[in-house]
Every structure is written in C-alpha cells, then in structure tokens.
Amino acid sequence: MRKRTQALEATDGDEGNHGIDSLRRGMEVLRCFQPGENALTVAEIARRLDLPRTTARRLLNTLAAHDFLSGVPDRDAFRLHVASFVLGQAVLSGSELVRSATPVLQWLANRHALHCLLCVRDRGDMLVLAHQAGAGTAHCPLGAGTRLPIARTAPGHAWLWTQPVATQGEWLTPMRASANPAEHTHAAAIYQAFHDLVQGGACASFGTWRSGVGFIAAPVALAGGDSAVIAGVHTCAAPQERSRIERECTPALLQAAGTIRREIRRV
C-alpha cells in the first residue's frame, strides 16, 4: 500500500466526511506549484504528494473544472489558472503586514542595492510574501511565493530564534542525532546564528540555499507572539566583501525591522 504524506494523513475520524479529505487533498495539490514552475506533470504532482497517479489526476481535473488549474496542451500537465491568481492577489492586497513592509523594504533595497524580502513561516519553510529590488540590482529568483528552508537559511534561523525553547528543540534535536554530517553542519549554523542574533540582532548565511546567494536576516516581532522576518539578499562571493556588506547593512536592516513592527502594531 502506498504511504501517504504527513500533510495528507487523514483526520477523517474527526470529520467523518470524505468530502473534507478531498478538499484537503485539493489544497495540497495547489501547494505543489512554486514560483518559476510554469507547469507540473500529473506524475510529478503524484510523486510530491505520494498519491496514486489516478487519484492525483482526479484532483487535478476537479481543480481545472473550477478554474484553479488549466491543462497544458499536448502534455500530461497542468498550470495554475485564474482562480488561484485571484486568491493570491486577495491575500497580498489584504495583508496589512505586506502593505506596511513594502515601502520599508524598497527603502532598504535602494539604500544598499539589495534584493529585500518579507518572509513568514509556512510549515518547514519561510514563505516570501514581498520582494523589493534596489535600483540596478541583477535579477534574483525570489518573488512572492518562493520558499526558503528554515534549517538552511538565515531567514529561517532568525524565525527559529524567536520561538520557544521547545519549538527550537523540535528542530535541533533530530539534527544533532542524525547520522548525516550535513545535518550537524546545519545545526552548528543555527547555533551560530542564535549567537549572532543575541550579539547584533541579525544573522547571515551564504550558499546554503543556492550557490552564490547570501542572506542577512532580522526578525520582526508581531502581535500575539508571532514573528515575520525581513532579509537582504546579496551575491558577493568573497568572504571579506560579504563581511563588509553584512556589517554595513545590519544597522539599516534593524531600523527597517523596527519601523515595520511599529507600523503593523499601529494599524
């Protein structure tokens, strides 16, 4: 029997309704689509969700019938369609956090010629909600909807630092106990980030998401104990140049985080 992913594991005993399970599966299908992926095949979606291909196809056909997806001509594949776009636009246009952060991110991006991000946690990733580019910066594939792994990037480390010790332990304990040396390396980077955040309010990572891409990140405390993260993105490979950028950008990054925090609390 095919094993279902944790995201799709049934809670039908509580709901007693197969329609609710189908709705949940449909939403997980939409989650499969990431920025930069023009279309996904039925086989790829079935693999990502660990579902039989016939089940994946039924879900895809249902979503396509309601304009959340559309089929790709001459390919066994689907792409996002107008209803998904409307939902995404409604989320972003209705977000006070995005509205408050956008001009601040643009100020920071222009001041230091960076790409600047606003991120929130979504499951095991940091989800980019807003992206602003400084004048003259090269293209960077980090638009709204991009996911950054919590364990391997400074935005994720900054978010984890704001969490209760028990939550931090849920991430770090399995990494320390792993037989994979890479997991130990990631855990050590998180501890270093925690130290840097205590000392200077920000942390950095380089090359752990994509080769040649670095992040400088700081948390933004929100109401109710939640946290967002703002980050600057750079592509400076030389260690001395990276250190200079991080040193010069950190005060402005912290200023931007404080401005966003005050604005969203005022609203």
C-alpha positions in Angstrom: 0.0 0.0 0.0 1.3 3.5 -0.9 2.2 5.5 2.2 0.5 8.9 2.4 2.5 12.0 3.3 2.1 13.6 6.7 0.4 16.6 5.1 -2.3 14.3 3.7 -2.8 12.0 6.6 -6.4 11.6 7.4 -8.2 13.3 10.2 -11.4 11.8 8.8 -12.2 10.2 12.1 -12.8 13.6 13.4 -14.7 14.9 10.3 -16.4 11.7 9.2 -16.6 13.2 5.8 -14.7 12.1 2.7 -15.5 15.4 1.1 -13.4 17.2 3.6 -10.5 14.9 2.9 -10.8 15.6 -0.8 -10.8 19.4 -0.1 -7.6 19.0 1.9 -6.0 17.0 -0.9 -7.0 19.6 -3.4 -5.4 22.3 -1.4 -2.2 20.2 -1.1 -2.2 20.0 -4.9 -2.2 23.8 -5.2 0.7 23.9 -2.7 2.8 21.9 -5.1 3.2 24.8 -7.5 6.2 27.0 -6.8 7.3 30.3 -8.4 9.2 29.6 -11.6 7.4 26.3 -12.3 5.3 27.0 -15.3 3.6 23.6 -15.2 3.8 20.3 -13.4 3.0 16.9 -14.8 0.5 14.6 -13.3 3.3 12.2 -12.4 5.3 14.9 -10.6 2.3 16.0 -8.5 1.6 12.4 -7.6 5.2 11.9 -6.6 5.3 15.1 -4.5 2.1 14.2 -2.6 2.8 10.4 -2.6 -0.5 9.6 -4.1 -1.5 7.2 -6.9 -1.5 8.8 -10.3 -5.2 8.1 -10.8 -6.0 9.9 -7.6 -3.8 12.9 -8.5 -5.5 13.1 -11.9 -9.0 13.2 -10.4 -8.0 16.0 -8.1 -6.3 17.9 -10.9 -9.4 17.5 -13.2 -11.7 18.8 -10.4 -9.5 21.9 -9.8 -9.3 22.5 -13.5 -13.1 22.3 -13.8 -13.3 25.2 -11.3 -10.5 27.3 -13.0 -7.9 26.8 -10.3 -5.8 24.9 -12.8 -5.7 24.6 -16.6 -4.4 21.7 -18.7 -1.3 22.2 -20.8 -2.0 21.3 -24.5 -0.2 18.2 -25.8 1.3 17.5 -22.3 0.0 15.5 -19.4 0.5 18.5 -17.2 -1.3 21.4 -15.5 -0.6 25.0 -14.6 -2.2 27.5 -12.2 -5.2 29.3 -13.6 -7.2 32.5 -12.9 -9.0 31.4 -9.7 -5.6 30.7 -8.0 -4.4 34.1 -9.2 -7.4 35.9 -7.7 -6.9 34.2 -4.3 -3.2 35.1 -4.2 -3.9 38.7 -5.1 -6.6 38.9 -2.5 -4.2 37.6 0.2 -1.4 40.0 -0.7 -3.6 43.1 -1.3 -5.5 42.5 2.0 -2.4 42.0 4.1 -1.6 44.9 6.5 1.8 43.3 7.0 2.7 43.4 3.3 1.3 47.0 2.9 3.4 48.2 5.9 6.5 46.4 4.9 6.7 47.2 1.1 7.9 50.8 1.3 10.3 50.0 4.0 11.8 47.1 2.0 12.1 49.4 -1.0 13.9 52.0 1.1 16.3 49.3 2.3 16.8 47.8 -1.1 17.6 51.2 -2.7 19.9 52.2 0.1 22.2 49.1 -0.1 21.5 47.9 -3.7 20.0 44.7 -2.5 17.0 42.5 -3.0 14.9 42.7 0.2 12.3 40.2 1.4 9.5 39.9 3.9 9.1 36.3 5.0 6.7 34.3 7.3 6.8 30.7 8.3 4.8 28.1 6.4 5.3 24.6 7.6 9.0 23.7 7.2 9.8 26.8 5.1 9.9 30.5 5.2 7.5 31.8 2.6 8.3 35.1 0.8 5.4 37.5 1.0 7.0 40.5 -0.5 10.1 41.2 -2.6 11.6 44.6 -3.5 14.7 45.1 -5.6 17.1 48.0 -5.4 17.9 50.1 -8.4 20.4 48.4 -10.7 20.4 45.0 -9.0 20.6 41.9 -11.1 17.6 39.6 -11.4 17.1 37.3 -8.4 14.5 34.4 -8.4 12.9 35.3 -5.0 9.5 36.6 -5.8 6.4 36.3 -3.6 5.6 32.6 -3.1 9.3 31.5 -3.0 10.1 29.0 -0.2 13.3 29.1 1.7 14.2 26.1 4.0 14.2 27.1 7.7 17.1 24.9 8.6 19.5 26.2 5.9 18.9 29.9 5.5 19.3 33.0 7.7 15.6 34.0 7.4 14.7 30.6 8.8 17.3 30.9 11.6 16.0 34.3 12.5 12.5 33.0 12.8 13.5 30.0 14.8 15.4 32.2 17.2 12.1 33.9 18.2 10.4 30.6 19.0 10.0 28.9 22.4 12.8 26.6 23.5 10.5 23.6 22.9 10.0 24.5 19.3 13.7 25.1 18.8 14.3 21.7 20.2 11.9 20.1 17.8 14.1 21.3 15.0 17.6 20.9 16.6 17.3 17.6 18.4 16.8 15.4 15.3 19.5 17.3 13.5 22.0 16.7 16.3 21.0 13.0 16.5 21.2 12.4 12.7 23.9 10.2 11.2 24.2 12.7 8.3 27.1 15.1 8.8 25.3 17.7 6.8 22.6 17.9 9.5 25.3 18.5 12.1 26.6 21.3 9.9 23.1 22.9 9.7 22.7 22.6 13.5 26.0 24.3 14.1 25.0 27.1 11.7 21.7 27.6 13.6 23.6 27.9 16.9 26.0 30.4 15.3 23.0 32.4 14.0 21.4 32.4 17.5 24.7 33.8 18.9 24.9 36.5 16.2 21.2 37.5 16.8 21.9 37.9 20.5 25.0 39.9 19.9 23.9 42.1 17.0 20.2 41.5 16.2 20.8 39.9 12.8 22.3 36.7 11.3 23.6 35.7 7.9 24.0 32.7 5.6 25.7 32.2 2.3 25.4 29.5 -0.3 23.2 27.2 1.7 20.0 27.8 -0.4 21.6 28.3 -3.8 25.3 28.6 -4.7 26.4 32.2 -4.6 23.3 33.6 -2.9 23.6 35.1 0.6 21.1 36.4 3.2 21.2 38.9 6.0 18.1 38.5 8.2 16.4 40.0 11.2 13.1 39.1 13.0 10.1 41.3 13.2 8.0 40.7 16.3 4.3 40.9 15.6 1.3 41.0 17.9 0.2 37.7 19.6 3.8 36.4 19.8 4.1 35.7 16.1 7.1 36.7 14.1 8.0 37.7 10.5 11.5 38.1 9.1 13.0 40.7 6.8 16.1 39.8 4.8 18.6 41.4 2.4 19.9 39.2 -0.4 23.4 39.6 -1.9 25.7 37.6 -4.3 29.1 38.6 -3.1 31.3 35.5 -3.0 34.5 37.0 -1.4 34.3 36.5 2.4 35.7 40.0 3.0 33.2 41.6 0.8 30.4 39.6 2.4 31.5 40.7 5.8 31.6 44.3 4.7 28.1 44.2 3.3 26.7 42.4 6.4 28.4 45.0 8.7 27.2 48.0 6.7 23.6 46.7 6.1 22.8 45.4 9.6 22.0 48.8 11.2 19.6 49.6 8.3 18.1 46.2 8.5 17.4 46.5 12.2 16.0 50.0 11.6 13.7 48.6 8.9 12.5 45.8 11.2 11.7 48.3 13.9 9.8 50.5 11.5 7.7 47.6 10.2 7.0 46.4 13.8 5.8 49.9 14.8 3.7 50.3 11.7 1.9 47.0 11.9 1.2 47.4 15.6 -0.2 50.9 15.0 -2.5 49.6 12.3 
